[in-house]
Amino acid sequence: MAVEKFADKDLHAFTRELASDQGKPGGGSAIALVGALAASLGLMVAGLTDGKPRYARYDADIKKCLKDLETLRVYLVHLVDEDILAFAPLAKYFAMDKSDPETASHYQAALRLACAIPTEILYKTTELTGYLATLAEEGCAGAVSDVGVALCLCRAVMQSARLTCLANSKYFDDEVYAMTVSREFEIVFAENMPAIDKALAKVEERLAR
């Protein structure tokens, strides 16, 4: 039997499924999709910039953006369904009697697995913001607002990935591991949120009259 692929659904079908009470797709899948949309906006701007004489001095950077942003777009779309698969064991064990040590152990493992894809999305989004920062400086002036939109989406994705992980990590028996997950996001945010702000400031500068 073929596995249902939510990433292959049209927008109406996907959002209808997201709105249902089935719990799949959920927040992790949604942020993967939003990340892919941010990558797509970056690709659009890079495509509009590539080959234009005005931006010839940036040719190597723009071509790298085109190549790597496409890789990120495809991978983030892939993570839409990977998040559903990663969450499935947690949905199974959540309602079970956790007084049984074996069930409790499986539940704890499922909680960690449910954090895996949002964390992966977080790190892929940090890669994405680097390319968007390049486009904020070097991308086609007529489409630089789209870079700004993509950067705003990235910030939302990163913040949302943190919330998705916290929803699961609060149930960890291992408090040290729970703190490690929380601290990991703090470190990534400290390194990347200022970079997003700086890139957005550049977008604003280029949009100023």
Contacts in CASP RR format, 6 or more apart in sequence:
PFRMAT RR
TARGET T0000
AUTHOR 0000-0000-0000
METHOD contacts of the structure
MODEL  1
MAVEKFADKDLHAFTRELASDQGKPGGGSAIALVGALAASLGLMVAGLTD
GKPRYARYDADIKKCLKDLETLRVYLVHLVDEDILAFAPLAKYFAMDKSD
PETASHYQAALRLACAIPTEILYKTTELTGYLATLAEEGCAGAVSDVGVA
LCLCRAVMQSARLTCLANSKYFDDEVYAMTVSREFEIVFAENMPAIDKAL
AKVEERLAR
5 81 0 8 1.000
6 14 0 8 1.000
6 17 0 8 1.000
6 24 0 8 1.000
6 25 0 8 1.000
6 29 0 8 1.000
6 80 0 8 1.000
6 81 0 8 1.000
6 84 0 8 1.000
7 33 0 8 1.000
7 77 0 8 1.000
7 78 0 8 1.000
7 80 0 8 1.000
7 81 0 8 1.000
9 17 0 8 1.000
14 25 0 8 1.000
14 33 0 8 1.000
17 24 0 8 1.000
17 25 0 8 1.000
18 25 0 8 1.000
18 26 0 8 1.000
18 29 0 8 1.000
18 30 0 8 1.000
23 91 0 8 1.000
24 84 0 8 1.000
24 87 0 8 1.000
24 88 0 8 1.000
24 91 0 8 1.000
25 80 0 8 1.000
25 83 0 8 1.000
25 84 0 8 1.000
26 83 0 8 1.000
26 84 0 8 1.000
26 87 0 8 1.000
27 83 0 8 1.000
27 160 0 8 1.000
27 164 0 8 1.000
28 83 0 8 1.000
28 87 0 8 1.000
28 117 0 8 1.000
28 118 0 8 1.000
28 121 0 8 1.000
28 160 0 8 1.000
28 161 0 8 1.000
28 164 0 8 1.000
29 79 0 8 1.000
29 80 0 8 1.000
29 81 0 8 1.000
29 83 0 8 1.000
29 84 0 8 1.000
30 160 0 8 1.000
31 118 0 8 1.000
31 121 0 8 1.000
31 156 0 8 1.000
31 157 0 8 1.000
31 160 0 8 1.000
31 161 0 8 1.000
31 164 0 8 1.000
32 76 0 8 1.000
32 77 0 8 1.000
32 79 0 8 1.000
32 80 0 8 1.000
32 82 0 8 1.000
32 83 0 8 1.000
32 117 0 8 1.000
32 121 0 8 1.000
33 76 0 8 1.000
33 77 0 8 1.000
33 80 0 8 1.000
34 153 0 8 1.000
34 156 0 8 1.000
34 157 0 8 1.000
34 160 0 8 1.000
35 76 0 8 1.000
35 121 0 8 1.000
35 124 0 8 1.000
35 125 0 8 1.000
35 128 0 8 1.000
35 153 0 8 1.000
35 154 0 8 1.000
35 157 0 8 1.000
36 72 0 8 1.000
36 73 0 8 1.000
36 76 0 8 1.000
36 77 0 8 1.000
36 80 0 8 1.000
37 150 0 8 1.000
37 153 0 8 1.000
38 125 0 8 1.000
38 128 0 8 1.000
38 132 0 8 1.000
38 149 0 8 1.000
38 150 0 8 1.000
38 151 0 8 1.000
38 153 0 8 1.000
38 154 0 8 1.000
38 157 0 8 1.000
39 69 0 8 1.000
39 70 0 8 1.000
39 72 0 8 1.000
39 73 0 8 1.000
39 76 0 8 1.000
39 128 0 8 1.000
39 150 0 8 1.000
40 73 0 8 1.000
41 146 0 8 1.000
41 147 0 8 1.000
41 149 0 8 1.000
41 150 0 8 1.000
41 153 0 8 1.000
42 65 0 8 1.000
42 69 0 8 1.000
42 131 0 8 1.000
42 132 0 8 1.000
42 135 0 8 1.000
42 146 0 8 1.000
42 147 0 8 1.000
42 150 0 8 1.000
43 65 0 8 1.000
43 66 0 8 1.000
43 69 0 8 1.000
43 70 0 8 1.000
43 73 0 8 1.000
44 143 0 8 1.000
44 146 0 8 1.000
45 135 0 8 1.000
45 139 0 8 1.000
45 140 0 8 1.000
45 143 0 8 1.000
45 144 0 8 1.000
45 146 0 8 1.000
45 147 0 8 1.000
45 150 0 8 1.000
46 62 0 8 1.000
46 65 0 8 1.000
46 66 0 8 1.000
46 69 0 8 1.000
46 135 0 8 1.000
46 139 0 8 1.000
47 62 0 8 1.000
47 66 0 8 1.000
47 140 0 8 1.000
48 139 0 8 1.000
48 140 0 8 1.000
48 142 0 8 1.000
48 143 0 8 1.000
49 55 0 8 1.000
49 58 0 8 1.000
49 62 0 8 1.000
49 135 0 8 1.000
49 138 0 8 1.000
49 139 0 8 1.000
49 140 0 8 1.000
49 143 0 8 1.000
50 59 0 8 1.000
50 62 0 8 1.000
50 63 0 8 1.000
50 66 0 8 1.000
51 59 0 8 1.000
51 62 0 8 1.000
52 140 0 8 1.000
55 62 0 8 1.000
55 138 0 8 1.000
55 139 0 8 1.000
55 140 0 8 1.000
58 138 0 8 1.000
58 139 0 8 1.000
61 134 0 8 1.000
61 138 0 8 1.000
62 135 0 8 1.000
62 138 0 8 1.000
62 139 0 8 1.000
64 131 0 8 1.000
65 131 0 8 1.000
65 134 0 8 1.000
65 135 0 8 1.000
68 127 0 8 1.000
68 131 0 8 1.000
69 128 0 8 1.000
69 131 0 8 1.000
72 124 0 8 1.000
72 127 0 8 1.000
72 128 0 8 1.000
72 131 0 8 1.000
75 124 0 8 1.000
76 121 0 8 1.000
76 124 0 8 1.000
79 117 0 8 1.000
79 120 0 8 1.000
79 121 0 8 1.000
79 124 0 8 1.000
82 117 0 8 1.000
83 117 0 8 1.000
83 118 0 8 1.000
83 121 0 8 1.000
86 113 0 8 1.000
86 114 0 8 1.000
86 116 0 8 1.000
86 117 0 8 1.000
87 114 0 8 1.000
87 117 0 8 1.000
89 106 0 8 1.000
89 109 0 8 1.000
89 110 0 8 1.000
89 113 0 8 1.000
89 114 0 8 1.000
90 107 0 8 1.000
90 110 0 8 1.000
90 111 0 8 1.000
90 113 0 8 1.000
90 114 0 8 1.000
90 168 0 8 1.000
92 110 0 8 1.000
93 103 0 8 1.000
93 106 0 8 1.000
93 107 0 8 1.000
93 110 0 8 1.000
94 107 0 8 1.000
94 110 0 8 1.000
96 103 0 8 1.000
96 107 0 8 1.000
97 103 0 8 1.000
98 104 0 8 1.000
98 107 0 8 1.000
104 173 0 8 1.000
108 172 0 8 1.000
108 173 0 8 1.000
108 174 0 8 1.000
111 168 0 8 1.000
111 169 0 8 1.000
111 171 0 8 1.000
111 172 0 8 1.000
112 168 0 8 1.000
112 172 0 8 1.000
112 177 0 8 1.000
114 168 0 8 1.000
115 164 0 8 1.000
115 165 0 8 1.000
115 168 0 8 1.000
115 169 0 8 1.000
115 181 0 8 1.000
118 160 0 8 1.000
118 161 0 8 1.000
118 162 0 8 1.000
118 164 0 8 1.000
118 165 0 8 1.000
119 161 0 8 1.000
119 165 0 8 1.000
119 181 0 8 1.000
119 184 0 8 1.000
121 157 0 8 1.000
121 161 0 8 1.000
122 157 0 8 1.000
122 158 0 8 1.000
122 161 0 8 1.000
122 162 0 8 1.000
122 185 0 8 1.000
122 188 0 8 1.000
123 188 0 8 1.000
125 154 0 8 1.000
125 157 0 8 1.000
125 158 0 8 1.000
125 161 0 8 1.000
126 158 0 8 1.000
126 188 0 8 1.000
126 191 0 8 1.000
126 192 0 8 1.000
128 150 0 8 1.000
128 154 0 8 1.000
129 151 0 8 1.000
129 154 0 8 1.000
129 192 0 8 1.000
129 195 0 8 1.000
129 196 0 8 1.000
129 199 0 8 1.000
130 195 0 8 1.000
130 199 0 8 1.000
132 147 0 8 1.000
132 148 0 8 1.000
132 150 0 8 1.000
132 151 0 8 1.000
132 154 0 8 1.000
132 199 0 8 1.000
133 151 0 8 1.000
133 195 0 8 1.000
133 196 0 8 1.000
133 198 0 8 1.000
133 199 0 8 1.000
133 202 0 8 1.000
135 144 0 8 1.000
135 147 0 8 1.000
136 144 0 8 1.000
136 147 0 8 1.000
136 148 0 8 1.000
136 151 0 8 1.000
136 199 0 8 1.000
136 200 0 8 1.000
136 202 0 8 1.000
136 203 0 8 1.000
136 206 0 8 1.000
137 199 0 8 1.000
137 202 0 8 1.000
139 147 0 8 1.000
141 206 0 8 1.000
144 203 0 8 1.000
144 206 0 8 1.000
144 207 0 8 1.000
145 203 0 8 1.000
145 207 0 8 1.000
147 199 0 8 1.000
147 203 0 8 1.000
148 199 0 8 1.000
148 200 0 8 1.000
148 203 0 8 1.000
151 196 0 8 1.000
151 199 0 8 1.000
151 200 0 8 1.000
151 203 0 8 1.000
152 200 0 8 1.000
154 196 0 8 1.000
155 193 0 8 1.000
155 196 0 8 1.000
158 188 0 8 1.000
158 189 0 8 1.000
158 192 0 8 1.000
158 193 0 8 1.000
161 185 0 8 1.000
162 185 0 8 1.000
162 189 0 8 1.000
165 181 0 8 1.000
165 185 0 8 1.000
166 181 0 8 1.000
166 182 0 8 1.000
169 177 0 8 1.000
169 178 0 8 1.000
169 181 0 8 1.000
169 182 0 8 1.000
170 178 0 8 1.000
172 178 0 8 1.000
172 181 0 8 1.000
END
